[in-house]
Amino acid sequence: MKSVYEIKKEICEVGHIMYELGFVAANDGNISVKVSDNEFYCTPTGVSKRDLTPDMIIKVDKNGKKLEGKLNPSSEIKMHMRVYQERPDVNAVVHAHPPVATAFTIAGVDLDQYILPEAVLTIGSVPTCEYGTPSTMEIPDSLLPYIQNHDAFLLKNHGALTVGCNLNKARFVMEEVEFNAKICKYAMELGAVHEIPNDQLVKLMELRKKMNLPGRHPGIEYDEEPANANEELVATITRKVLEALGK
Ligand SMILES: [Zn+2]
């Protein structure tokens, strides 16, 4: 098991990576890690992800209330807490503003093209959640229709949120979302987006099952009906993968 210091250090490292990749500017974004049902470590408000050091990391309870730390948690911690509440399998959440993926939400273009095998395997389609005012409950609420079937979410006119069974996984999903968006944009600029054919998507889904990858995927059916399943969710579950699976 990791020590508290190691967890804090890992949060800082992911913050530095988000900054270096240009996924956050100024003091944008936030990162959190769950250590027990009522203990979470998270980044503070008002500090650039580039400048994070372990002593700045705060401990909060399941309501986002500070338990330990000199600085204060971000008001956006509410969306992290909503994820932990709805998804007991999640142990880390990353929120950033990756520019290309965010631009898709501004242009009103869905990030649901199946163009790269790695992205199909790991994230599938990425839903765009309804716009919400930062720091209010509007953003946590906007995640609800999609939260049970995805590990990556775009926040309309805002950014992206990714989750994982550990921090590295949540970070990789964030990187994959932006990389996929970038390649898709390049293909659009070249004039055509040719998606991976349905029969090949079926093979990728079979591979995912065989690899027993952690996390949720919109192309996989879960034994238990997701708690928040509704018609909107069903409509967003990757049309093409479902078609390919012959549903
Ligand atoms: Zn934000």
Residues whose N, C-alpha, C, O or C-beta is under 5 A from the ligand:
A	BS01	ZN	G29 G159
